[in-house]
């Protein structure tokens, strides 16, 4: 299951935005061959939030991982939703 929300605010010729998302395997990974949650030592769920700016087709984002409390900068291409 994956839930996500984003709010965009137009600024001049671009958009700035804030987002939040949450993912959960609903405990189903134990039924998958090799149990990927255990094999990769992941929690099976997690949340993140962040801010970003559209630069043409590129989305520059800063996101914070709630599981680890660390943040990172990402560059993505195209529309998310």
N, CA, C and O atoms as a Tinker XYZ file with bonds, in Angstrom:
   324  protein
     1  N      0.845000   -1.153000    0.000000    73     2
     2  CA     0.000000    0.000000    0.000000    64     1     3
     3  C      0.904000    1.234000    0.000000    63     2     4     5
     4  O      1.895000    1.289000    0.729000    81     3
     5  N      0.560000    2.195000   -0.804000    73     3     6
     6  CA     1.316000    3.438000   -0.854000    64     5     7
     7  C      0.339000    4.599000   -0.875000    63     6     8     9
     8  O     -0.572000    4.629000   -1.702000    81     7
     9  N      0.517000    5.544000    0.015000    73     7    10
    10  CA    -0.287000    6.757000    0.069000    64     9    11
    11  C      0.643000    7.941000   -0.116000    63    10    12    13
    12  O      1.741000    7.969000    0.441000    81    11
    13  N      0.210000    8.909000   -0.889000    73    11    14
    14  CA     1.026000   10.092000   -1.089000    64    13    15
    15  C      0.162000   11.310000   -1.333000    63    14    16    17
    16  O     -0.930000   11.199000   -1.890000    81    15
    17  N      0.638000   12.459000   -0.926000    73    15    18
    18  CA    -0.064000   13.718000   -1.147000    64    17    19
    19  C      0.965000   14.788000   -1.481000    63    18    20    21
    20  O      2.094000   14.767000   -0.993000    81    19
    21  N      0.545000   15.724000   -2.327000    73    19    22
    22  CA     1.436000   16.805000   -2.736000    64    21    23
    23  C      0.610000   18.066000   -2.910000    63    22    24    25
    24  O     -0.494000   18.021000   -3.452000    81    23
    25  N      1.139000   19.183000   -2.455000    73    23    26
    26  CA     0.499000   20.471000   -2.686000    64    25    27
    27  C      1.472000   21.337000   -3.476000    63    26    28    29
    28  O      2.637000   21.486000   -3.108000    81    27
    29  N      0.966000   21.907000   -4.574000    73    27    30
    30  CA     1.810000   22.750000   -5.444000    64    29    31
    31  C      1.386000   24.207000   -5.337000    63    30    32    33
    32  O      0.201000   24.527000   -5.248000    81    31
    33  N      2.375000   25.068000   -5.349000    73    31    34
    34  CA     2.129000   26.504000   -5.309000    64    33    35
    35  C      2.848000   27.124000   -6.505000    63    34    36    37
    36  O      4.069000   27.017000   -6.614000    81    35
    37  N      2.099000   27.775000   -7.410000    73    35    38
    38  CA     2.754000   28.411000   -8.558000    64    37    39
    39  C      3.586000   29.618000   -8.121000    63    38    40    41
    40  O      3.119000   30.467000   -7.362000    81    39
    41  N      4.809000   29.679000   -8.608000    73    39    42
    42  CA     5.714000   30.790000   -8.322000    64    41    43
    43  C      6.374000   31.176000   -9.642000    63    42    44    45
    44  O      7.164000   30.411000  -10.196000    81    43
    45  N      6.053000   32.341000  -10.133000    73    43    46
    46  CA     6.551000   32.826000  -11.425000    64    45    47
    47  C      6.268000   31.811000  -12.523000    63    46    48    49
    48  O      5.102000   31.516000  -12.784000    81    47
    49  N      7.283000   31.268000  -13.171000    73    47    50
    50  CA     7.060000   30.327000  -14.266000    64    49    51
    51  C      7.250000   28.868000  -13.848000    63    50    52    53
    52  O      7.444000   28.004000  -14.703000    81    51
    53  N      7.196000   28.588000  -12.557000    73    51    54
    54  CA     7.427000   27.222000  -12.071000    64    53    55
    55  C      6.498000   26.929000  -10.897000    63    54    56    57
    56  O      5.575000   27.695000  -10.622000    81    55
    57  N      6.741000   25.840000  -10.221000    73    55    58
    58  CA     5.979000   25.469000   -9.024000    64    57    59
    59  C      6.953000   25.062000   -7.913000    63    58    60    61
    60  O      8.001000   24.470000   -8.174000    81    59
    61  N      6.591000   25.387000   -6.689000    73    59    62
    62  CA     7.235000   24.798000   -5.522000    64    61    63
    63  C      6.186000   23.902000   -4.884000    63    62    64    65
    64  O      4.988000   24.137000   -5.044000    81    63
    65  N      6.619000   22.888000   -4.171000    73    63    66
    66  CA     5.641000   21.959000   -3.620000    64    65    67
    67  C      6.163000   21.325000   -2.335000    63    66    68    69
    68  O      7.361000   21.319000   -2.049000    81    67
    69  N      5.220000   20.796000   -1.581000    73    67    70
    70  CA     5.512000   20.020000   -0.382000    64    69    71
    71  C      4.794000   18.686000   -0.538000    63    70    72    73
    72  O      3.725000   18.623000   -1.146000    81    71
    73  N      5.369000   17.629000    0.004000    73    71    74
    74  CA     4.760000   16.314000   -0.145000    64    73    75
    75  C      4.968000   15.471000    1.106000    63    74    76    77
    76  O      5.854000   15.729000    1.920000    81    75
    77  N      4.125000   14.463000    1.227000    73    75    78
    78  CA     4.238000   13.468000    2.295000    64    77    79
    79  C      3.792000   12.141000    1.695000    63    78    80    81
    80  O      2.895000   12.104000    0.852000    81    79
    81  N      4.420000   11.052000    2.133000    73    79    82
    82  CA     4.049000    9.740000    1.623000    64    81    83
    83  C      4.289000    8.683000    2.683000    63    82    84    85
    84  O      5.115000    8.847000    3.581000    81    83
    85  N      3.543000    7.589000    2.554000    73    83    86
    86  CA     3.680000    6.469000    3.484000    64    85    87
    87  C      3.509000    5.176000    2.699000    63    86    88    89
    88  O      2.608000    5.066000    1.867000    81    87
    89  N      4.363000    4.208000    2.957000    73    87    90
    90  CA     4.271000    2.892000    2.325000    64    89    91
    91  C      4.255000    1.803000    3.379000    63    90    92    93
    92  O      4.866000    1.938000    4.440000    81    91
    93  N      3.542000    0.710000    3.075000    73    91    94
    94  CA     3.433000   -0.388000    4.027000    64    93    95
    95  C      3.228000   -1.678000    3.241000    63    94    96    97
    96  O      2.413000   -1.714000    2.320000    81    95
    97  N      3.951000   -2.730000    3.588000    73    95    98
    98  CA     3.765000   -4.009000    2.891000    64    97    99
    99  C      2.625000   -4.829000    3.492000    63    98   100   101
   100  O      2.355000   -5.936000    3.027000    81    99
   101  N      1.949000   -4.302000    4.525000    73    99   102
   102  CA     0.804000   -4.934000    5.183000    64   101   103
   103  C      1.126000   -6.343000    5.679000    63   102   104   105
   104  O      0.241000   -7.192000    5.784000    81   103
   105  N      2.393000   -6.578000    5.979000    73   103   106
   106  CA     2.813000   -7.875000    6.486000    64   105   107
   107  C      2.882000   -8.976000    5.446000    63   106   108   109
   108  O      3.061000  -10.146000    5.786000    81   107
   109  N      2.741000   -8.610000    4.174000    73   107   110
   110  CA     2.693000   -9.620000    3.110000    64   109   111
   111  C      4.058000  -10.128000    2.688000    63   110   112   113
   112  O      4.131000  -11.131000    1.978000    81   111
   113  N      5.140000   -9.484000    3.089000    73   111   114
   114  CA     6.460000   -9.899000    2.607000    64   113   115
   115  C      6.843000  -11.293000    3.095000    63   114   116   117
   116  O      7.642000  -11.972000    2.450000    81   115
   117  N      6.289000  -11.725000    4.216000    73   115   118
   118  CA     6.604000  -13.068000    4.718000    64   117   119
   119  C      6.056000  -14.149000    3.785000    63   118   120   121
   120  O      6.520000  -15.289000    3.819000    81   119
   121  N      5.064000  -13.796000    2.946000    73   119   122
   122  CA     4.479000  -14.751000    1.999000    64   121   123
   123  C      5.211000  -14.765000    0.656000    63   122   124   125
   124  O      4.927000  -15.617000   -0.185000    81   123
   125  N      6.147000  -13.839000    0.440000    73   123   126
   126  CA     6.910000  -13.761000   -0.800000    64   125   127
   127  C      8.167000  -14.619000   -0.647000    63   126   128   129
   128  O      8.821000  -14.596000    0.395000    81   127
   129  N      8.490000  -15.364000   -1.683000    73   127   130
   130  CA     9.675000  -16.224000   -1.641000    64   129   131
   131  C     10.920000  -15.408000   -1.284000    63   130   132   133
   132  O     11.227000  -14.418000   -1.949000    81   131
   133  N     11.619000  -15.814000   -0.259000    73   131   134
   134  CA    12.831000  -15.116000    0.175000    64   133   135
   135  C     12.566000  -14.025000    1.191000    63   134   136   137
   136  O     13.522000  -13.429000    1.687000    81   135
   137  N     11.316000  -13.728000    1.528000    73   135   138
   138  CA    10.934000  -12.698000    2.497000    64   137   139
   139  C     11.825000  -11.451000    2.379000    63   138   140   141
   140  O     12.737000  -11.262000    3.184000    81   139
   141  N     11.558000  -10.600000    1.371000    73   139   142
   142  CA    12.450000   -9.447000    1.123000    64   141   143
   143  C     12.591000   -8.485000    2.306000    63   142   144   145
   144  O     13.648000   -7.876000    2.474000    81   143
   145  N     11.557000   -8.338000    3.120000    73   143   146
   146  CA    11.668000   -7.446000    4.279000    64   145   147
   147  C     12.749000   -7.942000    5.231000    63   146   148   149
   148  O     13.554000   -7.151000    5.722000    81   147
   149  N     12.772000   -9.225000    5.490000    73   147   150
   150  CA    13.794000   -9.796000    6.378000    64   149   151
   151  C     15.154000   -9.857000    5.687000    63   150   152   153
   152  O     16.179000   -9.557000    6.299000    81   151
   153  N     15.161000  -10.244000    4.418000    73   151   154
   154  CA    16.427000  -10.390000    3.686000    64   153   155
   155  C     17.179000   -9.060000    3.586000    63   154   156   157
   156  O     18.403000   -9.021000    3.711000    81   155
   157  N     16.432000   -7.964000    3.359000    73   155   158
   158  CA    17.072000   -6.647000    3.222000    64   157   159
   159  C     17.064000   -5.864000    4.537000    63   158   160   161
   160  O     17.465000   -4.701000    4.573000    81   159
   161  N     16.610000   -6.501000    5.610000    73   159   162
   162  CA    16.561000   -5.896000    6.949000    64   161   163
   163  C     15.839000   -4.554000    6.943000    63   162   164   165
   164  O     16.346000   -3.557000    7.457000    81   163
   165  N     14.648000   -4.548000    6.353000    73   163   166
   166  CA    13.794000   -3.360000    6.312000    64   165   167
   167  C     12.614000   -3.549000    7.260000    63   166   168   169
   168  O     12.332000   -4.667000    7.691000    81   167
   169  N     11.937000   -2.475000    7.577000    73   167   170
   170  CA    10.844000   -2.512000    8.531000    64   169   171
   171  C      9.517000   -2.979000    7.912000    63   170   172   173
   172  O      8.635000   -3.430000    8.642000    81   171
   173  N      9.359000   -2.883000    6.619000    73   171   174
   174  CA     8.094000   -3.228000    5.990000    64   173   175
   175  C      7.121000   -2.069000    5.915000    63   174   176   177
   176  O      6.020000   -2.207000    5.382000    81   175
   177  N      7.525000   -0.925000    6.449000    73   175   178
   178  CA     6.707000    0.283000    6.378000    64   177   179
   179  C      7.607000    1.495000    6.556000    63   178   180   181
   180  O      8.709000    1.390000    7.093000    81   179
   181  N      7.129000    2.638000    6.104000    73   179   182
   182  CA     7.924000    3.848000    6.266000    64   181   183
   183  C      7.214000    5.069000    5.734000    63   182   184   185
   184  O      6.289000    4.960000    4.929000    81   183
   185  N      7.642000    6.217000    6.178000    73   183   186
   186  CA     7.068000    7.489000    5.771000    64   185   187
   187  C      8.185000    8.460000    5.426000    63   186   188   189
   188  O      9.315000    8.335000    5.899000    81   187
   189  N      7.843000    9.422000    4.598000    73   187   190
   190  CA     8.784000   10.489000    4.273000    64   189   191
   191  C      7.996000   11.758000    3.977000    63   190   192   193
   192  O      6.797000   11.714000    3.701000    81   191
   193  N      8.689000   12.882000    4.041000    73   191   194
   194  CA     8.096000   14.168000    3.693000    64   193   195
   195  C      9.197000   15.035000    3.120000    63   194   196   197
   196  O     10.380000   14.750000    3.301000    81   195
   197  N      8.806000   16.097000    2.428000    73   195   198
   198  CA     9.822000   16.964000    1.874000    64   197   199
   199  C      9.254000   18.130000    1.096000    63   198   200   201
   200  O      8.047000   18.367000    1.073000    81   199
   201  N     10.159000   18.849000    0.462000    73   199   202
   202  CA     9.814000   20.005000   -0.366000    64   201   203
   203  C     10.583000   19.903000   -1.678000    63   202   204   205
   204  O     11.596000   19.210000   -1.773000    81   203
   205  N     10.080000   20.607000   -2.682000    73   203   206
   206  CA    10.758000   20.561000   -3.960000    64   205   207
   207  C     10.395000   21.729000   -4.849000    63   206   208   209
   208  O      9.566000   22.572000   -4.505000    81   207
   209  N     11.047000   21.755000   -6.015000    73   207   210
   210  CA    10.810000   22.807000   -7.000000    64   209   211
   211  C     10.924000   22.202000   -8.390000    63   210   212   213
   212  O     11.816000   21.397000   -8.659000    81   211
   213  N     10.005000   22.603000   -9.276000    73   211   214
   214  CA    10.074000   22.158000  -10.666000    64   213   215
   215  C     11.034000   23.056000  -11.423000    63   214   216   217
   216  O     10.943000   24.281000  -11.352000    81   215
   217  N     11.954000   22.437000  -12.147000    73   215   218
   218  CA    12.915000   23.155000  -12.986000    64   217   219
   219  C     12.787000   22.585000  -14.394000    63   218   220   221
   220  O     13.594000   21.750000  -14.802000    81   219
   221  N     11.780000   23.031000  -15.137000    73   219   222
   222  CA    11.482000   22.424000  -16.438000    64   221   223
   223  C     10.904000   21.042000  -16.221000    63   222   224   225
   224  O      9.903000   20.896000  -15.519000    81   223
   225  N     11.515000   20.023000  -16.810000    73   223   226
   226  CA    11.062000   18.647000  -16.614000    64   225   227
   227  C     11.683000   17.992000  -15.381000    63   226   228   229
   228  O     11.320000   16.871000  -15.024000    81   227
   229  N     12.611000   18.683000  -14.734000    73   227   230
   230  CA    13.315000   18.126000  -13.575000    64   229   231
   231  C     12.646000   18.605000  -12.289000    63   230   232   233
   232  O     12.262000   19.768000  -12.164000    81   231
   233  N     12.517000   17.698000  -11.353000    73   231   234
   234  CA    12.010000   18.028000  -10.017000    64   233   235
   235  C     13.182000   17.914000   -9.040000    63   234   236   237
   236  O     13.725000   16.825000   -8.849000    81   235
   237  N     13.570000   19.015000   -8.429000    73   235   238
   238  CA    14.616000   19.013000   -7.408000    64   237   239
   239  C     13.915000   18.909000   -6.052000    63   238   240   241
   240  O     13.081000   19.750000   -5.719000    81   239
   241  N     14.255000   17.869000   -5.264000    73   239   242
   242  CA    13.561000   17.619000   -4.006000    64   241   243
   243  C     14.536000   17.415000   -2.857000    63   242   244   245
   244  O     15.652000   16.927000   -3.035000    81   243
   245  N     14.078000   17.804000   -1.678000    73   243   246
   246  CA    14.759000   17.434000   -0.442000    64   245   247
   247  C     13.740000   16.635000    0.358000    63   246   248   249
   248  O     12.664000   17.142000    0.674000    81   247
   249  N     14.069000   15.393000    0.687000    73   247   250
   250  CA    13.143000   14.510000    1.395000    64   249   251
   251  C     13.779000   13.990000    2.669000    63   250   252   253
   252  O     14.990000   13.781000    2.731000    81   251
   253  N     12.952000   13.781000    3.689000    73   251   254
   254  CA    13.387000   13.243000    4.970000    64   253   255
   255  C     12.730000   11.882000    5.167000    63   254   256   257
   256  O     11.509000   11.758000    5.071000    81   255
   257  N     13.537000   10.868000    5.442000    73   255   258
   258  CA    13.067000    9.510000    5.722000    64   257   259
   259  C     12.737000    9.420000    7.216000    63   258   260   261
   260  O     13.617000    9.596000    8.058000    81   259
   261  N     11.475000    9.147000    7.540000    73   259   262
   262  CA    11.058000    9.086000    8.942000    64   261   263
   263  C     11.659000    7.893000    9.682000    63   262   264   265
   264  O     11.859000    7.974000   10.894000    81   263
   265  N     11.954000    6.788000    8.993000    73   263   266
   266  CA    12.529000    5.618000    9.666000    64   265   267
   267  C     13.928000    5.900000   10.187000    63   266   268   269
   268  O     14.278000    5.491000   11.294000    81   267
   269  N     14.730000    6.600000    9.391000    73   267   270
   270  CA    16.115000    6.841000    9.781000    64   269   271
   271  C     16.361000    8.258000   10.283000    63   270   272   273
   272  O     17.366000    8.519000   10.944000    81   271
   273  N     15.443000    9.178000    9.971000    73   271   274
   274  CA    15.617000   10.567000   10.375000    64   273   275
   275  C     16.638000   11.311000    9.537000    63   274   276   277
   276  O     17.073000   12.401000    9.909000    81   275
   277  N     17.029000   10.727000    8.396000    73   275   278
   278  CA    18.020000   11.374000    7.528000    64   277   279
   279  C     17.340000   12.000000    6.320000    63   278   280   281
   280  O     16.262000   11.575000    5.904000    81   279
   281  N     17.980000   13.006000    5.771000    73   279   282
   282  CA    17.458000   13.684000    4.596000    64   281   283
   283  C     18.415000   13.563000    3.423000    63   282   284   285
   284  O     19.602000   13.285000    3.593000    81   283
   285  N     17.870000   13.778000    2.215000    73   283   286
   286  CA    18.700000   13.691000    1.010000    64   285   287
   287  C     18.089000   14.548000   -0.096000    63   286   288   289
   288  O     16.890000   14.831000   -0.090000    81   287
   289  N     18.924000   14.953000   -1.034000    73   287   290
   290  CA    18.489000   15.710000   -2.206000    64   289   291
   291  C     18.330000   14.736000   -3.368000    63   290   292   293
   292  O     19.172000   13.864000   -3.583000    81   291
   293  N     17.234000   14.896000   -4.115000    73   291   294
   294  CA    16.952000   14.041000   -5.271000    64   293   295
   295  C     16.658000   14.900000   -6.484000    63   294   296   297
   296  O     16.133000   16.006000   -6.358000    81   295
   297  N     16.993000   14.396000   -7.651000    73   295   298
   298  CA    16.613000   15.010000   -8.918000    64   297   299
   299  C     15.838000   13.965000   -9.695000    63   298   300   301
   300  O     16.364000   12.900000  -10.016000    81   299
   301  N     14.582000   14.275000   -9.996000    73   299   302
   302  CA    13.706000   13.336000  -10.693000    64   301   303
   303  C     13.220000   13.983000  -11.977000    63   302   304   305
   304  O     13.237000   15.206000  -12.115000    81   303
   305  N     12.785000   13.153000  -12.914000    73   303   306
   306  CA    12.320000   13.647000  -14.204000    64   305   307
   307  C     10.841000   13.369000  -14.368000    63   306   308   309
   308  O     10.365000   12.303000  -13.977000    81   307
   309  N     10.093000   14.328000  -14.951000    73   307   310
   310  CA     8.688000   14.151000  -15.262000    64   309   311
   311  C      7.771000   14.465000  -14.099000    63   310   312   313
   312  O      8.209000   14.898000  -13.033000    81   311
   313  N      6.494000   14.237000  -14.328000    73   311   314
   314  CA     5.470000   14.489000  -13.319000    64   313   315
   315  C      5.316000   13.293000  -12.394000    63   314   316   317
   316  O      5.469000   12.146000  -12.814000    81   315
   317  N      5.022000   13.562000  -11.170000    73   315   318
   318  CA     4.860000   12.486000  -10.207000    64   317   319
   319  C      3.437000   11.929000  -10.237000    63   318   320   321
   320  O      3.245000   10.714000  -10.188000    81   319
   321  N      2.464000   12.793000  -10.317000    73   319   322
   322  CA     1.064000   12.354000  -10.310000    64   321   323
   323  C      0.439000   12.601000  -11.655000    63   322   324
   324  O     -0.737000   12.299000  -11.854000    81   323
